C-alpha cells in the first residue's frame, strides 16, 4: 500500500507526485497514455525542427514552471519577434485593431479585477455575469458587429479555445484574473507567449518523471474506477488494483467524471464534471523552406475577425532554417475544419494563410495538424471551462476533496489557469492537502 496514488502524468500529476516524494512519501502515478506530459506533445521533423503540437509557451510571472526549467537545466528561447503584426479586419489588412477594441477589453479587465480568483462566484456581480454569455455581452457593448466578432474570437477563442456564446462573462473575467489581465495573457514579449522550452514542454515533463525515480510512473494504465472508505482508497485499472491512503485525480474534470466512483461522487461534484467541457482548438503547423514573411516586414503574428483561422504565430526555432507558421482555430471555426476532408481542410487553411502573409503561403512543404479533441485521453484543449450559469452552482466544488479523493489539473488553479504554471500550482496544492491528512513522521 502506498501513501498516495496520482491519476494522470501531465504537469499537474507530476508536480503533485514530486511534492509527495520530496516529503518522503511512497507514491505511484498511473497514466493512461504511453508517455508523460499530458496536453504537451513535441514532434521533431527529419531536419530537427521542433514542433510543439500542444502546450508550448511560458512567460514572466509563471514562477513555478520557470523554476522547474532552471532546476532541470533546460534551455529556453524567445518567440520570434520580427516585423509587425497583422490584423485582418472585416476582410481588410490593418497593422492593429481599431482603438475601440481596447476600451471593450479594458471593461472586462475591470470586471476581472473585482474577482477573488479562488471564489469568483462570491463577486457582487457574479449572478449577472454568470447569466450573460460573453457573446451576448460583446454584442451589447462593442460599438459594431465586427468588433464584437473579433473580440469574441480573440478572447473566448484565443484564451479559452471556445466560442463566445459558450462561456459566460464570469468565466471570462475569472480567466483574465487568473492570468494577470488581458495584457499579460495576449502579449508575446513580456507576456504569456514570450518563451519556449528547448526540446518542448515534453522534455520538462520527462525530466520531472525521471526525478521521481524508477517504477513510480506506470504508463498505459488508464484508471477506470476509484473506491474509498474511511480507511483507504482503492484505484483500479483494467488489469490491476492499487491501494493507498489517498488519491490525487489530476485529469480534466470532464475526464474525471468518466471514472466510476464508489461511493458515488456527491451530486454537485458530479454535476461539475458534466458542465466543464474541454475547449475546442485546432492547431496546424505550416512548414516552409524559410520564414518568408519576415522579408515583407511581417512578424507572422496575426488575428482575424473572420475566416477559418483565428490567429497565427511564427513558430520557427533558432536552430532551424525552416519557417513554421502556426495557425489556430477555435470553437465553431475549429469544428467546421473537422467536418472537412483532409484535402479540403488543407486548402482552406492555406487560403487563409495566403490572406495573412501572401501568396507564398500556398506552397507549404508540410502541413501538420494535431486534433486534441480526437485524443481519447484529452478530448480537447486548451482546458475546460464552465458553461454559463454553472460557476455559481458548481464552482464551489471544483477544488475541495471528496473524502480521500483530491483534485488537481490546471482547471483547478487560481493563478495561470489553463497554463503549465497553473497545472503545477494545482498539483502542489493537492499534494499539500494529501500531506495534511497523512500521519506525520517517517512513512
Secondary structure, DSSP 8 states (H G I E B T S, - for coil): -EEEEEE--SHHHHHHHHHHHHTT--EEEE-SSSSS-TT--EEE-TT--EEESS--EE-TT-HHHHHHHHHTT--EEE----SEEEEEETTEEESS--THHHHHHHHHHHHHHT--TT-GGGSTTHHHHHHSBHHHHHHHHSSSHHHHHHHIIIIIIHHHSS-GGGSBHHHHHHHHHHTTSHHHHH-STTSTTSEEETTHHHHHHHHHHHHT-TTSEE-S--EEEEEE-SS-EEEEESS-EEEEEEEEE-S-HHHHTTSEEES---HHHHHHHHS--B--EEEEEEEESS-GGGGGTEEEEEEESSSS--EEEE---TT-SSEEEEEEEEHHHHHHHHTS-HHHHHHHHHHHHHHHH-GGGGG-SEEEEE-GGG-TTT-SSS-B---TTHHHHHGGGSSS-BTTEEE-SGGG-SSSTTSHHHHHHHHHHHHHHHHHHS-SS--
